[in-house]
Structure formats: C-alpha cells, structure tokens
Amino acid sequence: LKIYVCNIMTQPGETDGMTAHQHAAAICGHAGGKVMDYCIANRQEIPQELLDKYFEDGAEAVEVSRTKFALDHIKLTEGDYLRIEEGGRLRHDCDKLAQAILGVYHARRRGNKPRGQFGMFSFAKNH
C-alpha cells in the first residue's frame, strides 16, 4: 500500500501552478510508473490573508481535481488537514493525517474498500 501526502502549497520555482494530480503524475513519471495507490490532499479552506502572504512569496494553494485521479486509478482522500503555526506558516496537522493514513491502512488490511468516515476524515466520493 503506497500513500502520497500532497503538499498544501506549491513551492516557488519548483511546482509553480501544479495541481495535486500534477504533483502525483510527476512522482509517477520520475519513478517510471504508477507508484501510489492513494493521494491524501487537504481540502480545508485557507484564510485569505495567509493565501495573500504566500502569494507574495510565489506560492499558492495546491488545487485538487477528483476526476483526473480517478482516471489514473489513484484513490483520492481529502480532509481538513491544515494547521496554522505561529507566524502564519501552513503545515499539515500530524494527528489528523495519521488518522487518515491509519484509516486507509486498516480498511485495506480488512479487505474492505475504504469509504465514509475514519476518525476526522472522509474519502472522496469517486471510489
């Protein structure tokens, strides 16, 4: 089971304008094929003043396209994984992310197709 956790924001000069799917596709391209079963992406809204701050530095929120993940047979899991640190730095919420990863793992281990709520996250409806 391979799970990719997508960045919340783009990296100036590295991933400018890239969507979550483009991040995943770049990883698969460099690895020579599909190397992930799931992509976990943040869906939590980012406060506008923080988006403006990041935009000044050349970064923007990573956009998510459910359709493109489905076409590539990569299951997309979205949730509210955002944590705002002192000084307005955006990070993943480690506890929520861990719940999401363990939810995927346990559902797959039981042979179930993951769906619905696992702790504080839910799977996208395109499974």
C-alpha positions in Angstrom: 0.0 0.0 0.0 1.5 3.3 -1.1 0.1 6.6 0.1 1.3 10.0 -1.2 0.5 13.0 1.0 0.3 16.1 -1.2 1.8 19.5 -0.3 -0.7 22.1 0.8 1.0 24.9 -1.1 3.1 25.0 -4.2 6.9 25.6 -4.0 8.1 28.7 -5.8 10.4 27.8 -8.7 9.7 24.1 -8.3 6.0 23.3 -8.5 4.6 26.7 -9.7 0.9 26.3 -10.7 0.9 22.5 -10.2 -2.3 20.7 -9.1 -2.3 17.8 -6.7 -2.7 15.5 -9.7 0.3 17.0 -11.5 2.3 16.5 -8.3 1.3 12.8 -8.3 1.9 12.5 -12.0 5.4 14.0 -11.7 6.3 11.5 -9.0 5.0 8.6 -11.0 6.8 9.9 -14.1 10.1 10.1 -12.3 9.6 6.6 -10.8 8.7 5.1 -14.1 5.1 4.2 -13.5 2.2 4.3 -11.0 3.9 4.1 -7.6 0.9 5.2 -5.4 -2.4 3.8 -4.5 -3.8 6.8 -2.7 -3.2 10.5 -2.6 -4.2 12.4 0.6 -4.9 16.1 0.0 -6.0 19.0 2.1 -9.5 20.4 1.4 -9.6 22.8 4.4 -10.1 26.4 3.4 -7.1 28.5 3.9 -7.7 32.0 5.3 -7.3 34.7 2.6 -4.8 36.7 4.5 -2.5 33.7 4.6 -3.0 32.9 0.9 -2.1 36.6 0.1 1.1 36.2 2.3 2.1 33.0 0.5 1.3 34.5 -2.9 3.7 37.4 -2.3 6.4 34.7 -1.9 5.3 33.0 -5.2 3.3 30.1 -3.7 -0.4 29.2 -4.0 -2.7 26.6 -2.6 -2.5 23.2 -4.4 -5.8 22.6 -6.3 -7.4 19.2 -6.4 -9.1 17.5 -9.4 -11.0 14.4 -8.4 -11.6 13.4 -12.0 -8.0 13.1 -13.0 -7.1 11.0 -10.0 -10.0 8.6 -10.9 -8.8 8.3 -14.5 -5.3 7.3 -13.2 -6.8 4.8 -10.7 -5.3 6.7 -7.8 -7.8 6.9 -4.9 -8.1 10.5 -3.6 -8.7 11.1 0.0 -9.5 14.6 1.1 -9.8 16.0 4.5 -9.2 19.0 6.8 -5.5 18.6 7.4 -4.4 22.2 7.8 -2.6 23.5 10.9 -1.5 27.1 11.2 1.6 27.7 13.1 2.9 30.9 14.8 3.8 33.5 12.2 1.1 32.2 9.8 3.1 29.1 8.5 0.8 26.5 7.0 1.6 22.8 7.9 -0.2 19.5 7.9 -2.0 18.6 11.1 0.0 15.5 12.1 -2.7 13.9 14.2 -5.4 14.2 11.5 -3.0 13.0 8.8 -2.1 10.0 10.9 -5.7 9.1 11.4 -6.3 9.3 7.7 -3.3 7.1 6.9 -4.2 4.5 9.5 -7.8 4.5 8.3 -6.7 3.7 4.8 -4.3 1.0 6.1 -6.8 -0.7 8.4 -9.6 -0.7 5.8 -7.3 -2.2 3.2 -6.0 -4.8 5.7 -9.5 -6.0 6.4 -10.1 -6.3 2.6 -12.7 -3.5 2.7 -12.9 -0.8 0.2 -12.4 2.3 2.3 -15.3 4.7 2.4 -17.1 7.0 4.7 -15.6 8.4 7.9 -12.4 7.3 9.5 -11.9 9.5 12.6 -11.7 13.1 11.3 -11.6 12.4 7.6 -13.7 11.1 4.8 -12.9 9.6 1.4 -13.8 11.4 -1.8 -17.0 10.0 -3.4 -15.3 8.8 -6.6 -14.2 5.4 -5.3 
